[in-house]
Amino acid sequence: MDNNKVIIREPIWKNRSISIAKHKVGEGCDIEIAYKDKYGNRVFPHLYFLSKEKALSCETVLSGGTPCWNIPINELKIKTRKGINL
């Protein structure tokens, strides 16, 4: 079964994390961080994978009334690098 793909527009800069709604993770999900710098380059160019087990170990917050997990970007697993599956 393919994983859900979640696109994050911009990370949370103060703690270099992302916030993802609990209902979007399922058993795991692929994460793409679409944010680009002023030159049009992706700051986080990889496709990442978040397992449900990893999400369960992270902080829970409410964002607009929706329960979310705050996931540090450096704790995400890189799924692909420059088009190569890892």
PDB file of N, CA, C and O in Angstrom:
ATOM      1  N   MET A   1       0.838  -1.185   0.000  1.00  0.00           N
ATOM      2  CA  MET A   1       0.000   0.000   0.000  1.00  0.00           C
ATOM      3  C   MET A   1       0.884   1.250   0.000  1.00  0.00           C
ATOM      4  O   MET A   1       1.867   1.328   0.736  1.00  0.00           O
ATOM      5  N   ASP A   2       0.526   2.203  -0.819  1.00  0.00           N
ATOM      6  CA  ASP A   2       1.281   3.455  -0.877  1.00  0.00           C
ATOM      7  C   ASP A   2       0.959   4.319   0.336  1.00  0.00           C
ATOM      8  O   ASP A   2      -0.147   4.276   0.876  1.00  0.00           O
ATOM      9  N   ASN A   3       1.935   5.091   0.744  1.00  0.00           N
ATOM     10  CA  ASN A   3       1.754   6.012   1.862  1.00  0.00           C
ATOM     11  C   ASN A   3       1.057   7.274   1.375  1.00  0.00           C
ATOM     12  O   ASN A   3       1.139   7.636   0.201  1.00  0.00           O
ATOM     13  N   ASN A   4       0.368   7.936   2.302  1.00  0.00           N
ATOM     14  CA  ASN A   4      -0.181   9.256   2.004  1.00  0.00           C
ATOM     15  C   ASN A   4       0.981  10.202   1.774  1.00  0.00           C
ATOM     16  O   ASN A   4       2.048  10.038   2.367  1.00  0.00           O
ATOM     17  N   LYS A   5       0.780  11.187   0.919  1.00  0.00           N
ATOM     18  CA  LYS A   5       1.811  12.203   0.723  1.00  0.00           C
ATOM     19  C   LYS A   5       1.266  13.521   1.249  1.00  0.00           C
ATOM     20  O   LYS A   5       0.187  13.965   0.859  1.00  0.00           O
ATOM     21  N   VAL A   6       2.026  14.132   2.134  1.00  0.00           N
ATOM     22  CA  VAL A   6       1.646  15.401   2.744  1.00  0.00           C
ATOM     23  C   VAL A   6       2.653  16.444   2.288  1.00  0.00           C
ATOM     24  O   VAL A   6       3.863  16.232   2.380  1.00  0.00           O
ATOM     25  N   ILE A   7       2.148  17.573   1.796  1.00  0.00           N
ATOM     26  CA  ILE A   7       3.020  18.664   1.364  1.00  0.00           C
ATOM     27  C   ILE A   7       2.946  19.776   2.408  1.00  0.00           C
ATOM     28  O   ILE A   7       1.873  20.302   2.702  1.00  0.00           O
ATOM     29  N   ILE A   8       4.098  20.117   2.955  1.00  0.00           N
ATOM     30  CA  ILE A   8       4.216  21.184   3.954  1.00  0.00           C
ATOM     31  C   ILE A   8       4.685  22.441   3.233  1.00  0.00           C
ATOM     32  O   ILE A   8       5.730  22.431   2.581  1.00  0.00           O
ATOM     33  N   ARG A   9       3.920  23.518   3.347  1.00  0.00           N
ATOM     34  CA  ARG A   9       4.296  24.757   2.654  1.00  0.00           C
ATOM     35  C   ARG A   9       5.495  25.440   3.286  1.00  0.00           C
ATOM     36  O   ARG A   9       6.396  25.906   2.588  1.00  0.00           O
ATOM     37  N   GLU A  10       5.501  25.498   4.617  1.00  0.00           N
ATOM     38  CA  GLU A  10       6.613  26.166   5.303  1.00  0.00           C
ATOM     39  C   GLU A  10       6.815  25.521   6.671  1.00  0.00           C
ATOM     40  O   GLU A  10       5.841  25.264   7.380  1.00  0.00           O
ATOM     41  N   PRO A  11       8.052  25.258   7.048  1.00  0.00           N
ATOM     42  CA  PRO A  11       8.307  24.676   8.375  1.00  0.00           C
ATOM     43  C   PRO A  11       8.124  25.707   9.480  1.00  0.00           C
ATOM     44  O   PRO A  11       7.958  26.898   9.214  1.00  0.00           O
ATOM     45  N   ILE A  12       8.157  25.239  10.708  1.00  0.00           N
ATOM     46  CA  ILE A  12       8.139  26.117  11.874  1.00  0.00           C
ATOM     47  C   ILE A  12       9.607  26.447  12.155  1.00  0.00           C
ATOM     48  O   ILE A  12      10.368  25.602  12.627  1.00  0.00           O
ATOM     49  N   TRP A  13       9.983  27.677  11.859  1.00  0.00           N
ATOM     50  CA  TRP A  13      11.407  28.044  11.884  1.00  0.00           C
ATOM     51  C   TRP A  13      11.998  28.110  13.280  1.00  0.00           C
ATOM     52  O   TRP A  13      13.171  27.780  13.458  1.00  0.00           O
ATOM     53  N   LYS A  14      11.226  28.525  14.280  1.00  0.00           N
ATOM     54  CA  LYS A  14      11.818  28.727  15.608  1.00  0.00           C
ATOM     55  C   LYS A  14      12.390  27.442  16.201  1.00  0.00           C
ATOM     56  O   LYS A  14      13.335  27.493  16.989  1.00  0.00           O
ATOM     57  N   ASN A  15      11.831  26.296  15.833  1.00  0.00           N
ATOM     58  CA  ASN A  15      12.375  25.031  16.335  1.00  0.00           C
ATOM     59  C   ASN A  15      12.656  24.039  15.207  1.00  0.00           C
ATOM     60  O   ASN A  15      12.856  22.852  15.462  1.00  0.00           O
ATOM     61  N   ARG A  16      12.671  24.520  13.964  1.00  0.00           N
ATOM     62  CA  ARG A  16      12.972  23.710  12.779  1.00  0.00           C
ATOM     63  C   ARG A  16      12.206  22.388  12.791  1.00  0.00           C
ATOM     64  O   ARG A  16      12.779  21.298  12.783  1.00  0.00           O
ATOM     65  N   SER A  17      10.888  22.540  12.811  1.00  0.00           N
ATOM     66  CA  SER A  17      10.022  21.368  12.833  1.00  0.00           C
ATOM     67  C   SER A  17       8.880  21.579  11.847  1.00  0.00           C
ATOM     68  O   SER A  17       8.745  22.641  11.238  1.00  0.00           O
ATOM     69  N   ILE A  18       8.063  20.542  11.706  1.00  0.00           N
ATOM     70  CA  ILE A  18       6.833  20.660  10.926  1.00  0.00           C
ATOM     71  C   ILE A  18       5.684  20.256  11.830  1.00  0.00           C
ATOM     72  O   ILE A  18       5.874  19.526  12.802  1.00  0.00           O
ATOM     73  N   SER A  19       4.517  20.724  11.512  1.00  0.00           N
ATOM     74  CA  SER A  19       3.320  20.346  12.242  1.00  0.00           C
ATOM     75  C   SER A  19       2.426  19.602  11.266  1.00  0.00           C
ATOM     76  O   SER A  19       2.125  20.105  10.184  1.00  0.00           O
ATOM     77  N   ILE A  20       2.001  18.400  11.650  1.00  0.00           N
ATOM     78  CA  ILE A  20       1.191  17.584  10.756  1.00  0.00           C
ATOM     79  C   ILE A  20      -0.016  17.046  11.522  1.00  0.00           C
ATOM     80  O   ILE A  20       0.120  16.521  12.627  1.00  0.00           O
ATOM     81  N   ALA A  21      -1.199  17.185  10.917  1.00  0.00           N
ATOM     82  CA  ALA A  21      -2.433  16.724  11.551  1.00  0.00           C
ATOM     83  C   ALA A  21      -2.377  15.221  11.776  1.00  0.00           C
ATOM     84  O   ALA A  21      -1.917  14.471  10.916  1.00  0.00           O
ATOM     85  N   LYS A  22      -2.846  14.792  12.928  1.00  0.00           N
ATOM     86  CA  LYS A  22      -2.789  13.381  13.292  1.00  0.00           C
ATOM     87  C   LYS A  22      -3.508  12.494  12.282  1.00  0.00           C
ATOM     88  O   LYS A  22      -3.045  11.391  11.992  1.00  0.00           O
ATOM     89  N   HIS A  23      -4.625  12.956  11.746  1.00  0.00           N
ATOM     90  CA  HIS A  23      -5.403  12.110  10.833  1.00  0.00           C
ATOM     91  C   HIS A  23      -4.711  11.895   9.479  1.00  0.00           C
ATOM     92  O   HIS A  23      -5.121  11.024   8.712  1.00  0.00           O
ATOM     93  N   LYS A  24      -3.673  12.674   9.179  1.00  0.00           N
ATOM     94  CA  LYS A  24      -2.976  12.528   7.897  1.00  0.00           C
ATOM     95  C   LYS A  24      -1.851  11.500   7.934  1.00  0.00           C
ATOM     96  O   LYS A  24      -1.343  11.104   6.885  1.00  0.00           O
ATOM     97  N   VAL A  25      -1.458  11.066   9.117  1.00  0.00           N
ATOM     98  CA  VAL A  25      -0.313  10.157   9.218  1.00  0.00           C
ATOM     99  C   VAL A  25      -0.689   8.719   8.898  1.00  0.00           C
ATOM    100  O   VAL A  25       0.047   8.049   8.173  1.00  0.00           O
ATOM    101  N   GLY A  26      -1.796   8.226   9.407  1.00  0.00           N
ATOM    102  CA  GLY A  26      -2.161   6.826   9.202  1.00  0.00           C
ATOM    103  C   GLY A  26      -1.086   5.924   9.776  1.00  0.00           C
ATOM    104  O   GLY A  26      -0.642   6.137  10.904  1.00  0.00           O
ATOM    105  N   GLU A  27      -0.655   4.915   9.020  1.00  0.00           N
ATOM    106  CA  GLU A  27       0.435   4.038   9.456  1.00  0.00           C
ATOM    107  C   GLU A  27       1.799   4.620   9.109  1.00  0.00           C
ATOM    108  O   GLU A  27       2.832   4.092   9.521  1.00  0.00           O
ATOM    109  N   GLY A  28       1.795   5.692   8.362  1.00  0.00           N
ATOM    110  CA  GLY A  28       3.021   6.374   7.950  1.00  0.00           C
ATOM    111  C   GLY A  28       2.682   7.270   6.775  1.00  0.00           C
ATOM    112  O   GLY A  28       1.661   7.069   6.115  1.00  0.00           O
ATOM    113  N   CYS A  29       3.516   8.246   6.508  1.00  0.00           N
ATOM    114  CA  CYS A  29       3.252   9.122   5.370  1.00  0.00           C
ATOM    115  C   CYS A  29       4.555   9.676   4.808  1.00  0.00           C
ATOM    116  O   CYS A  29       5.564   9.790   5.504  1.00  0.00           O
ATOM    117  N   ASP A  30       4.494  10.014   3.523  1.00  0.00           N
ATOM    118  CA  ASP A  30       5.601  10.692   2.863  1.00  0.00           C
ATOM    119  C   ASP A  30       5.395  12.187   3.046  1.00  0.00           C
ATOM    120  O   ASP A  30       4.267  12.676   2.985  1.00  0.00           O
ATOM    121  N   ILE A  31       6.475  12.904   3.269  1.00  0.00           N
ATOM    122  CA  ILE A  31       6.387  14.343   3.507  1.00  0.00           C
ATOM    123  C   ILE A  31       7.310  15.080   2.552  1.00  0.00           C
ATOM    124  O   ILE A  31       8.488  14.751   2.409  1.00  0.00           O
ATOM    125  N   GLU A  32       6.744  16.077   1.909  1.00  0.00           N
ATOM    126  CA  GLU A  32       7.510  16.962   1.032  1.00  0.00           C
ATOM    127  C   GLU A  32       7.407  18.364   1.616  1.00  0.00           C
ATOM    128  O   GLU A  32       6.305  18.850   1.870  1.00  0.00           O
ATOM    129  N   ILE A  33       8.544  19.017   1.831  1.00  0.00           N
ATOM    130  CA  ILE A  33       8.552  20.393   2.344  1.00  0.00           C
ATOM    131  C   ILE A  33       8.811  21.298   1.147  1.00  0.00           C
ATOM    132  O   ILE A  33       9.925  21.347   0.626  1.00  0.00           O
ATOM    133  N   ALA A  34       7.777  22.013   0.714  1.00  0.00           N
ATOM    134  CA  ALA A  34       7.811  22.768  -0.535  1.00  0.00           C
ATOM    135  C   ALA A  34       8.432  24.153  -0.415  1.00  0.00           C
ATOM    136  O   ALA A  34       8.538  24.856  -1.420  1.00  0.00           O
ATOM    137  N   TYR A  35       8.845  24.567   0.770  1.00  0.00           N
ATOM    138  CA  TYR A  35       9.372  25.916   0.973  1.00  0.00           C
ATOM    139  C   TYR A  35      10.623  26.165   0.129  1.00  0.00           C
ATOM    140  O   TYR A  35      11.516  25.320   0.055  1.00  0.00           O
ATOM    141  N   LYS A  36      10.670  27.348  -0.510  1.00  0.00           N
ATOM    142  CA  LYS A  36      11.827  27.740  -1.330  1.00  0.00           C
ATOM    143  C   LYS A  36      12.426  29.033  -0.793  1.00  0.00           C
ATOM    144  O   LYS A  36      11.716  29.886  -0.260  1.00  0.00           O
ATOM    145  N   ASP A  37      13.738  29.167  -0.941  1.00  0.00           N
ATOM    146  CA  ASP A  37      14.403  30.408  -0.537  1.00  0.00           C
ATOM    147  C   ASP A  37      14.167  31.490  -1.587  1.00  0.00           C
ATOM    148  O   ASP A  37      13.469  31.258  -2.574  1.00  0.00           O
ATOM    149  N   LYS A  38      14.742  32.662  -1.379  1.00  0.00           N
ATOM    150  CA  LYS A  38      14.485  33.784  -2.287  1.00  0.00           C
ATOM    151  C   LYS A  38      15.040  33.555  -3.690  1.00  0.00           C
ATOM    152  O   LYS A  38      14.691  34.287  -4.616  1.00  0.00           O
ATOM    153  N   TYR A  39      15.901  32.546  -3.861  1.00  0.00           N
ATOM    154  CA  TYR A  39      16.460  32.231  -5.168  1.00  0.00           C
ATOM    155  C   TYR A  39      15.679  31.124  -5.887  1.00  0.00           C
ATOM    156  O   TYR A  39      16.018  30.728  -7.003  1.00  0.00           O
ATOM    157  N   GLY A  40      14.637  30.642  -5.228  1.00  0.00           N
ATOM    158  CA  GLY A  40      13.813  29.596  -5.822  1.00  0.00           C
ATOM    159  C   GLY A  40      14.319  28.187  -5.569  1.00  0.00           C
ATOM    160  O   GLY A  40      13.835  27.238  -6.187  1.00  0.00           O
ATOM    161  N   ASN A  41      15.283  28.034  -4.673  1.00  0.00           N
ATOM    162  CA  ASN A  41      15.821  26.715  -4.341  1.00  0.00           C
ATOM    163  C   ASN A  41      15.093  26.139  -3.139  1.00  0.00           C
ATOM    164  O   ASN A  41      14.798  26.855  -2.182  1.00  0.00           O
ATOM    165  N   ARG A  42      14.808  24.861  -3.189  1.00  0.00           N
ATOM    166  CA  ARG A  42      14.185  24.212  -2.045  1.00  0.00           C
ATOM    167  C   ARG A  42      15.181  24.128  -0.897  1.00  0.00           C
ATOM    168  O   ARG A  42      16.319  23.697  -1.083  1.00  0.00           O
ATOM    169  N   VAL A  43      14.751  24.538   0.280  1.00  0.00           N
ATOM    170  CA  VAL A  43      15.600  24.491   1.459  1.00  0.00           C
ATOM    171  C   VAL A  43      15.713  23.049   1.962  1.00  0.00           C
ATOM    172  O   VAL A  43      16.764  22.644   2.458  1.00  0.00           O
ATOM    173  N   PHE A  44      14.645  22.287   1.837  1.00  0.00           N
ATOM    174  CA  PHE A  44      14.603  20.873   2.220  1.00  0.00           C
ATOM    175  C   PHE A  44      14.198  20.076   0.981  1.00  0.00           C
ATOM    176  O   PHE A  44      13.015  19.786   0.804  1.00  0.00           O
ATOM    177  N   PRO A  45      15.154  19.713   0.119  1.00  0.00           N
ATOM    178  CA  PRO A  45      14.835  19.164  -1.211  1.00  0.00           C
ATOM    179  C   PRO A  45      14.435  17.691  -1.250  1.00  0.00           C
ATOM    180  O   PRO A  45      14.047  17.199  -2.310  1.00  0.00           O
ATOM    181  N   HIS A  46      14.516  16.984  -0.148  1.00  0.00           N
ATOM    182  CA  HIS A  46      14.280  15.545  -0.159  1.00  0.00           C
ATOM    183  C   HIS A  46      12.811  15.200   0.066  1.00  0.00           C
ATOM    184  O   HIS A  46      12.021  16.037   0.502  1.00  0.00           O
ATOM    185  N   LEU A  47      12.468  13.973  -0.234  1.00  0.00           N
ATOM    186  CA  LEU A  47      11.188  13.399   0.158  1.00  0.00           C
ATOM    187  C   LEU A  47      11.466  12.650   1.451  1.00  0.00           C
ATOM    188  O   LEU A  47      12.391  11.841   1.519  1.00  0.00           O
ATOM    189  N   TYR A  48      10.670  12.918   2.475  1.00  0.00           N
ATOM    190  CA  TYR A  48      10.892  12.342   3.792  1.00  0.00           C
ATOM    191  C   TYR A  48       9.803  11.324   4.109  1.00  0.00           C
ATOM    192  O   TYR A  48       8.736  11.328   3.496  1.00  0.00           O
ATOM    193  N   PHE A  49      10.083  10.461   5.067  1.00  0.00           N
ATOM    194  CA  PHE A  49       9.098   9.494   5.537  1.00  0.00           C
ATOM    195  C   PHE A  49       8.920   9.650   7.038  1.00  0.00           C
ATOM    196  O   PHE A  49       9.893   9.783   7.781  1.00  0.00           O
ATOM    197  N   LEU A  50       7.664   9.633   7.475  1.00  0.00           N
ATOM    198  CA  LEU A  50       7.331   9.700   8.897  1.00  0.00           C
ATOM    199  C   LEU A  50       6.519   8.462   9.248  1.00  0.00           C
ATOM    200  O   LEU A  50       5.436   8.247   8.703  1.00  0.00           O
ATOM    201  N   SER A  51       7.042   7.654  10.153  1.00  0.00           N
ATOM    202  CA  SER A  51       6.306   6.472  10.603  1.00  0.00           C
ATOM    203  C   SER A  51       5.363   6.877  11.735  1.00  0.00           C
ATOM    204  O   SER A  51       5.577   7.877  12.420  1.00  0.00           O
ATOM    205  N   LYS A  52       4.324   6.081  11.909  1.00  0.00           N
ATOM    206  CA  LYS A  52       3.383   6.355  12.992  1.00  0.00           C
ATOM    207  C   LYS A  52       4.083   6.246  14.347  1.00  0.00           C
ATOM    208  O   LYS A  52       3.784   7.011  15.264  1.00  0.00           O
ATOM    209  N   GLU A  53       5.015   5.295  14.474  1.00  0.00           N
ATOM    210  CA  GLU A  53       5.746   5.125  15.724  1.00  0.00           C
ATOM    211  C   GLU A  53       6.532   6.380  16.088  1.00  0.00           C
ATOM    212  O   GLU A  53       6.557   6.789  17.248  1.00  0.00           O
ATOM    213  N   LYS A  54       7.175   6.989  15.088  1.00  0.00           N
ATOM    214  CA  LYS A  54       7.938   8.216  15.329  1.00  0.00           C
ATOM    215  C   LYS A  54       7.001   9.352  15.722  1.00  0.00           C
ATOM    216  O   LYS A  54       7.295  10.114  16.643  1.00  0.00           O
ATOM    217  N   ALA A  55       5.880   9.464  15.027  1.00  0.00           N
ATOM    218  CA  ALA A  55       4.917  10.526  15.322  1.00  0.00           C
ATOM    219  C   ALA A  55       4.392  10.400  16.754  1.00  0.00           C
ATOM    220  O   ALA A  55       4.232  11.405  17.448  1.00  0.00           O
ATOM    221  N   LEU A  56       4.128   9.185  17.190  1.00  0.00           N
ATOM    222  CA  LEU A  56       3.608   8.973  18.542  1.00  0.00           C
ATOM    223  C   LEU A  56       4.581   9.424  19.622  1.00  0.00           C
ATOM    224  O   LEU A  56       4.170   9.722  20.744  1.00  0.00           O
ATOM    225  N   SER A  57       5.863   9.476  19.294  1.00  0.00           N
ATOM    226  CA  SER A  57       6.865   9.882  20.284  1.00  0.00           C
ATOM    227  C   SER A  57       7.073  11.397  20.330  1.00  0.00           C
ATOM    228  O   SER A  57       7.844  11.888  21.155  1.00  0.00           O
ATOM    229  N   CYS A  58       6.399  12.136  19.462  1.00  0.00           N
ATOM    230  CA  CYS A  58       6.590  13.595  19.383  1.00  0.00           C
ATOM    231  C   CYS A  58       5.495  14.355  20.120  1.00  0.00           C
ATOM    232  O   CYS A  58       4.464  13.796  20.495  1.00  0.00           O
ATOM    233  N   GLU A  59       5.749  15.643  20.316  1.00  0.00           N
ATOM    234  CA  GLU A  59       4.839  16.536  21.021  1.00  0.00           C
ATOM    235  C   GLU A  59       3.513  16.694  20.272  1.00  0.00           C
ATOM    236  O   GLU A  59       3.494  16.797  19.046  1.00  0.00           O
ATOM    237  N   THR A  60       2.411  16.711  21.018  1.00  0.00           N
ATOM    238  CA  THR A  60       1.084  16.945  20.454  1.00  0.00           C
ATOM    239  C   THR A  60       0.681  18.384  20.737  1.00  0.00           C
ATOM    240  O   THR A  60       0.843  18.870  21.857  1.00  0.00           O
ATOM    241  N   VAL A  61       0.153  19.068  19.720  1.00  0.00           N
ATOM    242  CA  VAL A  61      -0.321  20.451  19.856  1.00  0.00           C
ATOM    243  C   VAL A  61      -1.662  20.583  19.152  1.00  0.00           C
ATOM    244  O   VAL A  61      -2.047  19.727  18.355  1.00  0.00           O
ATOM    245  N   LEU A  62      -2.364  21.661  19.454  1.00  0.00           N
ATOM    246  CA  LEU A  62      -3.592  21.985  18.727  1.00  0.00           C
ATOM    247  C   LEU A  62      -3.289  23.130  17.776  1.00  0.00           C
ATOM    248  O   LEU A  62      -2.709  24.142  18.170  1.00  0.00           O
ATOM    249  N   SER A  63      -3.683  22.963  16.524  1.00  0.00           N
ATOM    250  CA  SER A  63      -3.504  24.017  15.529  1.00  0.00           C
ATOM    251  C   SER A  63      -4.872  24.296  14.903  1.00  0.00           C
ATOM    252  O   SER A  63      -5.378  23.506  14.107  1.00  0.00           O
ATOM    253  N   GLY A  64      -5.450  25.418  15.275  1.00  0.00           N
ATOM    254  CA  GLY A  64      -6.775  25.749  14.767  1.00  0.00           C
ATOM    255  C   GLY A  64      -7.823  24.733  15.195  1.00  0.00           C
ATOM    256  O   GLY A  64      -8.789  24.493  14.470  1.00  0.00           O
ATOM    257  N   GLY A  65      -7.638  24.136  16.367  1.00  0.00           N
ATOM    258  CA  GLY A  65      -8.572  23.143  16.872  1.00  0.00           C
ATOM    259  C   GLY A  65      -8.308  21.727  16.391  1.00  0.00           C
ATOM    260  O   GLY A  65      -9.003  20.796  16.798  1.00  0.00           O
ATOM    261  N   THR A  66      -7.310  21.550  15.527  1.00  0.00           N
ATOM    262  CA  THR A  66      -6.961  20.234  14.990  1.00  0.00           C
ATOM    263  C   THR A  66      -5.766  19.665  15.758  1.00  0.00           C
ATOM    264  O   THR A  66      -4.740  20.334  15.880  1.00  0.00           O
ATOM    265  N   PRO A  67      -5.885  18.440  16.276  1.00  0.00           N
ATOM    266  CA  PRO A  67      -4.734  17.839  16.951  1.00  0.00           C
ATOM    267  C   PRO A  67      -3.622  17.525  15.954  1.00  0.00           C
ATOM    268  O   PRO A  67      -3.851  16.882  14.929  1.00  0.00           O
ATOM    269  N   CYS A  68      -2.424  17.986  16.269  1.00  0.00           N
ATOM    270  CA  CYS A  68      -1.273  17.823  15.373  1.00  0.00           C
ATOM    271  C   CYS A  68      -0.063  17.345  16.165  1.00  0.00           C
ATOM    272  O   CYS A  68       0.007  17.492  17.385  1.00  0.00           O
ATOM    273  N   TRP A  69       0.879  16.772  15.438  1.00  0.00           N
ATOM    274  CA  TRP A  69       2.173  16.432  16.010  1.00  0.00           C
ATOM    275  C   TRP A  69       3.197  17.432  15.512  1.00  0.00           C
ATOM    276  O   TRP A  69       3.172  17.805  14.339  1.00  0.00           O
ATOM    277  N   ASN A  70       4.100  17.877  16.381  1.00  0.00           N
ATOM    278  CA  ASN A  70       5.250  18.683  15.982  1.00  0.00           C
ATOM    279  C   ASN A  70       6.418  17.730  15.813  1.00  0.00           C
ATOM    280  O   ASN A  70       6.849  17.092  16.773  1.00  0.00           O
ATOM    281  N   ILE A  71       6.932  17.631  14.591  1.00  0.00           N
ATOM    282  CA  ILE A  71       7.996  16.702  14.268  1.00  0.00           C
ATOM    283  C   ILE A  71       9.258  17.486  13.908  1.00  0.00           C
ATOM    284  O   ILE A  71       9.228  18.260  12.951  1.00  0.00           O
ATOM    285  N   PRO A  72      10.363  17.318  14.634  1.00  0.00           N
ATOM    286  CA  PRO A  72      11.617  17.970  14.244  1.00  0.00           C
ATOM    287  C   PRO A  72      12.072  17.449  12.874  1.00  0.00           C
ATOM    288  O   PRO A  72      12.068  16.241  12.637  1.00  0.00           O
ATOM    289  N   ILE A  73      12.459  18.346  11.991  1.00  0.00           N
ATOM    290  CA  ILE A  73      12.843  17.960  10.628  1.00  0.00           C
ATOM    291  C   ILE A  73      14.041  17.021  10.642  1.00  0.00           C
ATOM    292  O   ILE A  73      14.113  16.103   9.824  1.00  0.00           O
ATOM    293  N   ASN A  74      14.978  17.233  11.554  1.00  0.00           N
ATOM    294  CA  ASN A  74      16.165  16.378  11.579  1.00  0.00           C
ATOM    295  C   ASN A  74      15.863  14.955  12.050  1.00  0.00           C
ATOM    296  O   ASN A  74      16.738  14.092  11.982  1.00  0.00           O
ATOM    297  N   GLU A  75      14.653  14.696  12.523  1.00  0.00           N
ATOM    298  CA  GLU A  75      14.266  13.348  12.930  1.00  0.00           C
ATOM    299  C   GLU A  75      13.474  12.607  11.854  1.00  0.00           C
ATOM    300  O   GLU A  75      13.120  11.442  12.035  1.00  0.00           O
ATOM    301  N   LEU A  76      13.195  13.279  10.732  1.00  0.00           N
ATOM    302  CA  LEU A  76      12.512  12.623   9.616  1.00  0.00           C
ATOM    303  C   LEU A  76      13.514  11.787   8.836  1.00  0.00           C
ATOM    304  O   LEU A  76      14.671  12.182   8.691  1.00  0.00           O
ATOM    305  N   LYS A  77      13.084  10.646   8.337  1.00  0.00           N
ATOM    306  CA  LYS A  77      13.952   9.811   7.513  1.00  0.00           C
ATOM    307  C   LYS A  77      13.873  10.287   6.072  1.00  0.00           C
ATOM    308  O   LYS A  77      12.784  10.537   5.555  1.00  0.00           O
ATOM    309  N   ILE A  78      15.018  10.414   5.428  1.00  0.00           N
ATOM    310  CA  ILE A  78      15.050  10.790   4.013  1.00  0.00           C
ATOM    311  C   ILE A  78      14.673   9.555   3.205  1.00  0.00           C
ATOM    312  O   ILE A  78      15.308   8.506   3.312  1.00  0.00           O
ATOM    313  N   LYS A  79      13.624   9.699   2.391  1.00  0.00           N
ATOM    314  CA  LYS A  79      13.156   8.579   1.587  1.00  0.00           C
ATOM    315  C   LYS A  79      13.836   8.557   0.224  1.00  0.00           C
ATOM    316  O   LYS A  79      14.224   7.495  -0.263  1.00  0.00           O
ATOM    317  N   THR A  80      13.981   9.725  -0.389  1.00  0.00           N
ATOM    318  CA  THR A  80      14.678   9.808  -1.667  1.00  0.00           C
ATOM    319  C   THR A  80      15.652  10.966  -1.634  1.00  0.00           C
ATOM    320  O   THR A  80      15.427  11.969  -0.957  1.00  0.00           O
ATOM    321  N   ARG A  81      16.716  10.817  -2.358  1.00  0.00           N
ATOM    322  CA  ARG A  81      17.708  11.879  -2.467  1.00  0.00           C
ATOM    323  C   ARG A  81      18.042  12.024  -3.946  1.00  0.00           C
ATOM    324  O   ARG A  81      18.578  11.106  -4.568  1.00  0.00           O
ATOM    325  N   LYS A  82      17.720  13.185  -4.495  1.00  0.00           N
ATOM    326  CA  LYS A  82      18.004  13.497  -5.907  1.00  0.00           C
ATOM    327  C   LYS A  82      17.481  12.391  -6.829  1.00  0.00           C
ATOM    328  O   LYS A  82      18.178  11.953  -7.744  1.00  0.00           O
ATOM    329  N   GLY A  83      16.237  11.943  -6.574  1.00  0.00           N
ATOM    330  CA  GLY A  83      15.597  10.969  -7.437  1.00  0.00           C
ATOM    331  C   GLY A  83      15.998   9.529  -7.210  1.00  0.00           C
ATOM    332  O   GLY A  83      15.558   8.642  -7.942  1.00  0.00           O
ATOM    333  N   ILE A  84      16.834   9.277  -6.198  1.00  0.00           N
ATOM    334  CA  ILE A  84      17.268   7.910  -5.911  1.00  0.00           C
ATOM    335  C   ILE A  84      16.544   7.418  -4.664  1.00  0.00           C
ATOM    336  O   ILE A  84      16.629   8.047  -3.609  1.00  0.00           O
ATOM    337  N   ASN A  85      15.837   6.307  -4.774  1.00  0.00           N
ATOM    338  CA  ASN A  85      15.161   5.747  -3.616  1.00  0.00           C
ATOM    339  C   ASN A  85      16.167   5.158  -2.659  1.00  0.00           C
ATOM    340  O   ASN A  85      17.093   4.457  -3.067  1.00  0.00           O
ATOM    341  N   LEU A  86      15.984   5.443  -1.378  1.00  0.00           N
ATOM    342  CA  LEU A  86      16.886   4.896  -0.351  1.00  0.00           C
ATOM    343  C   LEU A  86      16.217   3.756   0.378  1.00  0.00           C
ATOM    344  O   LEU A  86      16.812   3.164   1.279  1.00  0.00           O
TER     345      LEU A  86
END
